[in-house]
Amino acid sequence: MCSFLKTDYDIWRRQLGGPGVQPTSKTKNGCRKDILIIVDSSNSIGTTFFENIRKFLLKLVEKLNVREDGTHLGFITFSSASRTKKLLDVGEKTNPKKLQEWLNSLNYKNKLMGGYTRTGLAFEIADKMFSQTSPLNNRDTVEDVILLLTDGEPHASGRDGGDEGERKMVVKETNKLKAKKVKIIGVAAGTSKQNKKFKTYIQSWVTRGTKVAEMSSLRKQKRDKVVDEIVNMLISPLCNKNTVPGECNCKGDSGGTVTEYMKKDEPTTQVEWVVPISCTGGASYTVYPPGSKSGDKFGPGKHVITYSSSYINNAGKNVDVKCPVQLIVVACGCPSDNAVTIRSPLDSTKPIRYPVSWSKPKPVCTPKIGQIKLLRIPKHIWEDYSAGQYTYTYKYRVAGKFDLECDVKFAVP
């Protein structure tokens, strides 16, 4: 590796903390989920109870290990058709403090409240956001989950199919999501009387075997209990005592550099690398940038792909692992200047012939490389030339990957 690349590589390693670093996690919960939270903001919720939901969500952010390599949350709100919409993509905000600030900024009365309860429309939006089988929607090793908070039955205007049409829509959309293995969890977020009447509806929508939680009290003690109950529903499949702990370790191209070459006039080229992490048991990993995979196409320059894991090991401790791979895409092209020299003729014989010389048009690569081989020299090269246009083509093999044909062109007067 040349000194230029080595210096940049050392800086890159220090910035990442080096490959295979495994400090103890600062959070008690090392499990991760991609959770889309669907929140009822209809008139029946009311300002007071919406504040209860807000406090519940703030507590949930704190308990669910929200961070870049932890749990990711997204939000949909539903009431009238115009106010049933996606508020936040899953993983759009991974800093827990900023996510809590965003939740505190939601204006229920002026921005979210509406006269209907378009539960079916909300699940239709969720189905589009989770368009693939779990866990392939956001992070392909992290389970997709939907958390529904609502206080009553679906309610729609006659032109939108009425209440019966909306109920059928909920069943249709939740069945589509469950068929894609998306886990659905429900919270009855109304008064005790409302919850008793409506809880059976939610139970029919959620994933089989999942208990519907209730949030009918404003008391902090009750709210914290419900949060703990839902957190247990979400993380127990990965974190309870019956789960095999497992571990993740760096391997393959971790900490190394993969170099690929491309022609300068092409926008991107395919780069392949060995996944630099292996996990066993209940441990899993994520990749950043999200969705990156061997065989993707990259433009010229340096790119860092980082595989991360946060898991609970056999000793019950939380462990963080980072396994980065640096990709360098080298662009190679023919030189723009061939340094052709046309000198004065040696004598005045007719026809006049001019001595011409030039340097070979060896390809130029950024960063520079030494793996360029001349394959073919043009035929019929002379020392002097009469008037006319001339083109000579040299063929080179670059890094054993592809051929470049570079021309030398000149005109003799």
N, C-alpha and C positions, 0 to 999 in steps of 0.2 A: 504494500500500500504506500503511495507516495506521501511525502510529508504534508502536503496541502490537505489531503483527505484525512490523514491521521489526526491532524490538529482539529478539524471540524468534528471528526468522530469522537474525539476525547471530550470536546465541549458538549456534544449531544448526549454522551453517556452520563456526564456529570449532571446535566439538567434533568435527566430522567431518574437519577439516583442509581444508575447501573442496573444491568439485567439481573434478574433472580433475587432482587432485594425482598426480604420477607419480614418487615417489621410487624409488631403486634398491632392490630387494628384498634383505632380509638373508639369504635362503636361496639356495643355489646352484641349486636345482631349482625352476623356476617351474611345473612341470606339476601337474595335479590328477587324482585318480581318486576314485571312491566305492567303497571296497573292503570286502567282507564276508569276514572271515577265519574259516574253519571249522577248529577245532582238535580233533584226536583226544585224548581224555583217558581212554581205556580202560586197563585194568590192564596191558596189554602195554607201554604207553609207559613206565611206571615213574617213580618220583620223580626219579631222576637224569636220565633223558632228557627229562622234562618241564621240568626246569630248563634244559636245553639249548634247548628250544623257547622258553621264556620269554626267555632271553637273545637268541635270534634275533629274537623279536618286538620286544623293546626296541630292538634295533639297527634293525629295520625302521621303527619309528616315527621314529627319527632321520633315516633316509635318504629317507623318502617325503614330506617336506614337509608334515607334519601341522600344520594350523592352520585357522582359521575359513574363510579363502578359499583354502586349499590342499587337500591330500588329507584325506578323511574315512574313518575306519575304524569297522567294527562287528565283533562277535564272536559266534560260535556255538560251543558245546562239545558233543561227543558221546561217549557211552559207553553206559551202560544207558538204557532209555527215559526213566526219571524224571530222569536227569541230561543228557539231550540237550535243549538249550534255548538260546534267545537270551540272551546275557549283556549285550550292549550294542548299541543301535541304531546304524546308520551315522550318524556325525556327532554322536552324543550327547556325546562329549568331544572338543573340537577343540584344547584346550591340550596340547601334546606332553608337558610335564612331568607334568600331571595324569593323562594317559593312561598314561604310564609308571608312575606311582605306583599306578594302578589295576591294571595288569598285575602289578606286584610284590605286590599284595595277594591275588591269586588263590590259593586253597588247594586244591591238586590232590588231596592225600590225603583230606581230610575233606569237600570240597564238590563235586569234579569227577569223581574216579575211579569207574569202574563196570565191571561184569563183561562187558559186551557192546560191540560196535562198530557203533552204529546210524548208519552213514554215510548210508543212504537217508533216514532220518528227519531227519537234519541238513539234507540238500539239500531236503527237503520244506518245512522251516522257511524255508530260504533262498529258495525259490520264492515263498513268501507275502510275504517281506520285499521281494523284487524282483518285484512282481506285474505290472509293466508292462514294455514294451519299453525296453531301454536306449537313451538315458540318462534316461528319464522318471520314475525311481523316487524319487530324493532331490533332486538338483539337475539340472534338465533340460538342462544343457549339459555335464555331466560324465559320462564313461563309467562304467558299472557293471561291477565286477570281483569275482569270487570267488576267494579263495586258500585252497586245501585243504592242510592238513598232517595226514598220517596215516601209520601204520606197518604197516598190514596190511589184510587183506580184511574186507569187511562181515561182521558176526556178530550174529545175533539169535536169540532163544529160539524154540522151536517154535510157541508160541501167537502170536508176532509174525510168523510166516511162515518162520522158519528162515533159514539163511545164503543159500540160493538166492533166497528171497523178498526178502531185503534187497538182494542184488546186482541183482535186477531193478528194485527200487525206485530204486537209484542211477541206473541207466541211464535209467529213465523221467523222473526229476526233473532230471537233468543235461541231457537232451534238451529238456525244456521250457524250461529256462533258456537254453540255446544258441539255441533258436528265437526267444527274445526278445532275442537279440544281447548277452546277458550273457557277458562273457569269463571263462572258467574256467581257472585256473592251478593246477598241483599241485606239491606238494613231498613226496617220499618221505622220511619222518622217522624211519626205523628204523635198525637196524644194516645194515652192508653186505650181509650175507646176506639179511636181510629185504627190503631194497630191490631186490635183484637178482631175487627171486622175485615181488615184488608190483608193481613199477614199471609193468609192462605193463597192469595193471588201471587205474591212475591215468591212463595215457596214453590209454586208451579213453574216459575221462570228460571230459578237459579239451578246450579248444577246439582244433580241428584246426590243426596247424602250430606248436603251443606245445610247447616242450621241458619235460619234467618234471625239476625240479631234485632233488638229493639232499642230505640233511643227515644224514650218518652219523658224523660225527666231533665230538668235544667240543672240539677244538683251536680256539682263537680265530681263527687264520689261515684255517682251512677255513670256519668260520662266516661270517666277513666276506666271503669269496669267494662263498658261496652267496647272502648278502644282496645283494651287488652284482649277481649274475646275475639274481635275481628282480626287483630294481628295474629293471634294463635291460629285462626282459620287459614290465614294466608301463608304463614311460614312453617307451620308444623310438618307438612309433607317433606320439607327439606331439613328441618332443624330438630325434630323431636328425637327421642332416644332410640327409636326404632330405625332411624335412618343410618346407613353406613356413612361414617364421617368422610373418608376419602381425603385426597390432597392433590395439589397441582405443582408441577415442577417445570422449569425452563428446559428446553432441549433444542435440537435441530439448529435453525439459523438464529437463535436468540443471541443478541449481543453482537451479531455479525453484520456484514454488508453484502447485499445481493446487487450485482451490477448487470444492467441490461443495456443494449445498444439499439439505436434507431436512426433512420435516415432523417436528416435535418428538415426535409420538406413534409414530413409526416407529423400530425398533431400528437399522437400517442403511440405507445407500443405495449404489448402484453408482457407482464412481469410475473414470474412464478417463484414461489419460495416455499420452504417447508414450515408448516405451522410450528411455532417455537414453544409450544406449551402442551403438556399432557396432564389430564386430570383423571382421577379414579373416584369410585364411590359417589357420594353426594356432592362432590365439588364440581364446579363448572367455571367457565371463563367467558369474558366478553372481549370484543376487539374494538379498537379506536384507530381511525375513524370508523363509526358504526357501519357494518355491512361489508367491510373490506375483506377480500378473499384472494388467495393465490389465483393468478390468471387474469386479474383485473388489469385495465389499461391505465398507464400513467404518462404524463408529459415529461419533458426533460427536466432534470434537477434532482434534488434530494427529497425523499419522502420517508416518514417514520410511521410504521404500523406497530401499535402496542397491544399486546394481549395481556389482560389483567384478570386476576381472580382474588376474591375475598371469601374465605371459607373458614369453617370450624374444623380444626384438625382432631386427631385421635385423642389428644390431651384435653380437648374442650376449649382450646385457645383459638382466638380469631387471628388469621394469617392473611397478609396481603402479598401478592406476587405480581411482578411486572416483567414481561418478557418481550422486549422490543426487537424489531428488525428494521435496519436502515436499507432503503432502496435507493440506488443511484442510477438514474437513466441518462445515458450519454448520447447526445445528438451529434451525428457526423455528417458532413457535407463536403462538397468540392470547394476548393478555394476560389474566392472571387477574383483574385489577381494572380496571373500565371507568370508575371515578370518576363515578358517576351522582349528581347533586344534585337533590333534590326540595325545593322551597321552599314556604313557606306560601301559601295561596290569597290572591289580591288582593282578593276580596270574598266575600260570603256567598251569592251567587246559587246557585240550584239548577239542575242538579247542581253540586256544588263541583268546581272544576277547579284542579289544582296545576301551577305552572310547573315543568318538568323540563328539565335540561340534562345533557350528558355529553360526554366526549371520545371521539373516534373510536378504535375498537379496533385500532389499527395493530399488525401482528405484531411480536413480539419475537424477535430472532435473537441467537445466541451463537456466535462473536463478532458484534458489531454490524455491520450493513451498511446501505448507503443505497439499495439497489436494490429498493425496495418501491413498487408503484404501485397506487393505489386504482382499481379497475375499476367498481364499482357501489355507489351510495348507496341505502339503502332508501327506498321510497316512503312517503308519508303520515306524514311527520314533522311534529308540531305543536309549538307553544310550551308549551301546557298540556294536562293530561290529567285525565280523571275516574278514579274508582276502577277498578282492574283490573290484569291482568298484561300486560306488553308485551315483545315481542322484536323487535329490529331487526338485520338481518344485512348486514354490509359484506363485499364481496368484494375481495380483494387479489391482485395478481400479484407473486410473490417471485422476484427475480433472473432474471426471464424463464424460470423453470423450471417452476413449478407455482402453482396458485391456493390461497388459503386463505380460508375464509368464517368471519368472526369476529362473534360475537353481542354485542349490548348488551341485557341483561335487567334489568327493574326492575318493582316492584309499587307501585301508588299505593293508599294506604289508603282 
